[in-house]
Amino acid sequence: MKQLILICFLAGLSVPEQETLPMGDSGLISFEEVVEVPKMPKGLLFENAKAWIGSYYKSPRIIKSEDAMEGTINAVSMFKIMSEPQGTKPGGVINYSLDIKVKEGTYKYTISNLRHTDKSGKTGSGGKLERSEPLCGLKEMKLEQWNGIKTQAKTGVEKIIEEFKKGMAYTSPDESDKF
């Protein structure tokens, strides 16, 4: 009986905890939300989204397509991470897609297609974050490090979402504010 308890205890120690990332309907990681902003016209929401992209990102070339009539913007970008959470050694980047859809009084954002790449050759590329093990293999990247990359990815996306929501909250002065 003691051996069984010891085996269970040791097995529990060897399994590193995986970061829980939100899954979309497709089974892929997807951060998405529909946000209601009463009395905000579609055109203003679209302009707010474009203005936020222009101020948040260094290059406006991240926009791959946009359609003002449909109220859609599709963009791709990335953010840097460290090889270990709270570490100082660069660990590559997290690439992602950002899709924005606006309608009268509401907008929806979706951040998806998250994948880790490291072109320096120091960390190894983990690939899509849906993977339970990194693409480069466990010899090149330990499971603890892969889980740390997922944690940093989640934190980075949550920061983008927070800043995006602030940018979308801008309202133009209404008629009652005029003299």
C-alpha positions in Angstrom: 0.0 0.0 0.0 2.8 2.4 0.8 4.4 1.6 -2.5 1.2 2.5 -4.3 1.0 5.8 -2.5 4.6 6.6 -3.3 4.1 5.8 -7.0 1.1 8.1 -7.1 3.0 10.8 -5.4 6.0 10.6 -7.7 3.8 10.5 -10.8 2.1 13.7 -9.6 5.4 15.4 -9.2 6.6 14.6 -12.7 3.6 16.1 -14.6 4.1 19.8 -15.1 1.0 22.0 -14.9 -0.2 23.2 -18.3 -1.6 26.7 -18.8 -5.3 26.7 -19.5 -5.9 28.7 -22.7 -9.4 29.5 -24.0 -10.6 27.2 -26.8 -12.9 28.4 -29.6 -15.6 26.3 -31.3 -13.0 25.0 -33.8 -10.9 23.5 -31.0 -8.1 26.0 -31.5 -7.0 28.6 -28.9 -9.1 31.7 -29.4 -9.5 34.8 -27.2 -12.8 36.4 -28.2 -15.5 38.5 -26.8 -18.5 40.6 -28.0 -18.5 44.0 -26.3 -21.6 46.2 -26.3 -21.1 49.9 -26.4 -24.5 51.5 -26.5 -25.1 54.5 -28.7 -21.8 54.0 -30.5 -22.2 54.2 -34.3 -20.6 51.5 -36.5 -18.4 54.1 -38.2 -17.0 55.5 -35.0 -16.2 52.0 -33.7 -14.4 51.2 -37.0 -12.4 54.4 -36.7 -11.6 53.7 -33.1 -10.3 50.3 -34.0 -8.1 51.7 -36.8 -6.8 54.5 -34.6 -5.9 52.0 -31.8 -4.0 49.8 -34.3 -2.2 52.9 -35.5 -1.2 53.9 -32.0 -0.5 50.5 -30.5 1.6 48.9 -33.2 4.8 50.3 -34.7 3.7 49.5 -38.2 0.3 50.0 -39.8 1.3 47.2 -42.2 0.0 44.7 -39.7 -3.5 45.2 -41.3 -3.9 42.5 -43.9 -7.4 43.5 -44.9 -10.1 45.9 -44.0 -13.6 46.7 -45.1 -15.3 49.7 -43.7 -18.7 48.8 -45.2 -18.6 45.3 -43.6 -16.9 46.7 -40.5 -14.0 44.2 -40.5 -10.3 44.5 -39.9 -7.9 41.5 -40.1 -4.4 41.9 -38.8 -1.4 39.9 -37.8 1.4 40.7 -35.4 3.7 39.3 -32.7 5.1 40.1 -29.3 8.4 39.1 -27.7 8.6 36.7 -24.8 11.4 35.5 -22.5 12.7 31.9 -22.5 11.4 31.6 -18.9 8.7 33.7 -17.2 10.2 36.7 -15.4 13.5 35.7 -17.1 15.9 38.0 -18.9 17.0 35.8 -21.8 14.9 36.3 -25.0 12.7 33.4 -25.9 11.4 34.3 -29.3 8.0 35.7 -30.2 4.3 34.8 -30.1 2.7 35.3 -33.5 -1.1 35.9 -33.7 -4.0 37.0 -35.7 -6.4 39.8 -34.7 -9.8 40.0 -36.2 -12.2 42.8 -35.4 -15.8 43.1 -36.5 -17.9 46.2 -35.7 -21.6 46.7 -35.8 -23.9 49.5 -34.5 -23.3 49.6 -30.7 -21.2 46.5 -30.6 -17.8 45.0 -31.6 -16.2 41.6 -31.5 -12.5 40.9 -31.3 -10.8 37.5 -31.9 -7.2 36.8 -31.2 -6.2 33.4 -32.5 -3.6 31.4 -34.5 -1.1 31.7 -31.6 2.3 30.1 -32.3 5.7 30.4 -30.8 8.8 30.9 -33.0 12.4 31.5 -32.1 14.7 32.2 -35.1 17.8 32.7 -32.8 18.2 29.0 -32.4 18.6 29.4 -28.7 15.2 28.3 -27.5 13.7 26.3 -30.3 10.4 26.9 -31.9 7.4 25.5 -30.0 4.9 25.9 -32.9 1.2 26.2 -32.3 0.2 26.7 -28.7 -2.5 24.0 -28.9 0.3 21.5 -28.9 0.9 19.6 -25.7 4.6 19.3 -26.5 6.8 21.8 -28.3 7.3 21.3 -32.1 11.1 21.4 -31.6 10.9 18.4 -29.2 11.5 17.8 -25.6 15.2 17.5 -26.0 15.5 21.1 -27.2 12.8 22.6 -24.9 11.7 21.2 -21.6 7.9 20.9 -20.9 8.2 23.4 -18.0 9.7 25.9 -20.5 6.9 25.2 -23.0 4.3 25.7 -20.3 6.1 29.0 -19.3 5.8 30.2 -22.9 2.1 29.5 -22.9 1.7 31.4 -19.7 3.6 34.4 -21.2 1.4 34.2 -24.3 -1.8 34.3 -22.2 -0.5 37.3 -20.2 0.6 39.1 -23.4 -2.8 38.5 -25.1 -4.6 39.7 -22.1 -2.6 42.9 -22.1 -3.4 43.5 -25.8 -7.1 43.0 -25.0 -7.1 45.4 -22.1 -5.4 48.1 -24.2 -7.8 47.4 -27.1 -10.8 47.8 -25.0 -9.5 51.2 -23.7 -9.0 52.3 -27.3 -12.5 51.3 -28.3 -14.1 53.1 -25.4 -13.5 56.6 -27.0 -16.7 58.5 -27.6 -17.0 61.6 -29.6 -18.7 64.6 -28.0 -22.5 64.4 -28.5 -24.8 67.3 -29.4 -25.4 68.2 -25.7 -21.7 69.0 -25.3 -21.8 71.8 -27.9 -22.3 75.4 -27.0 
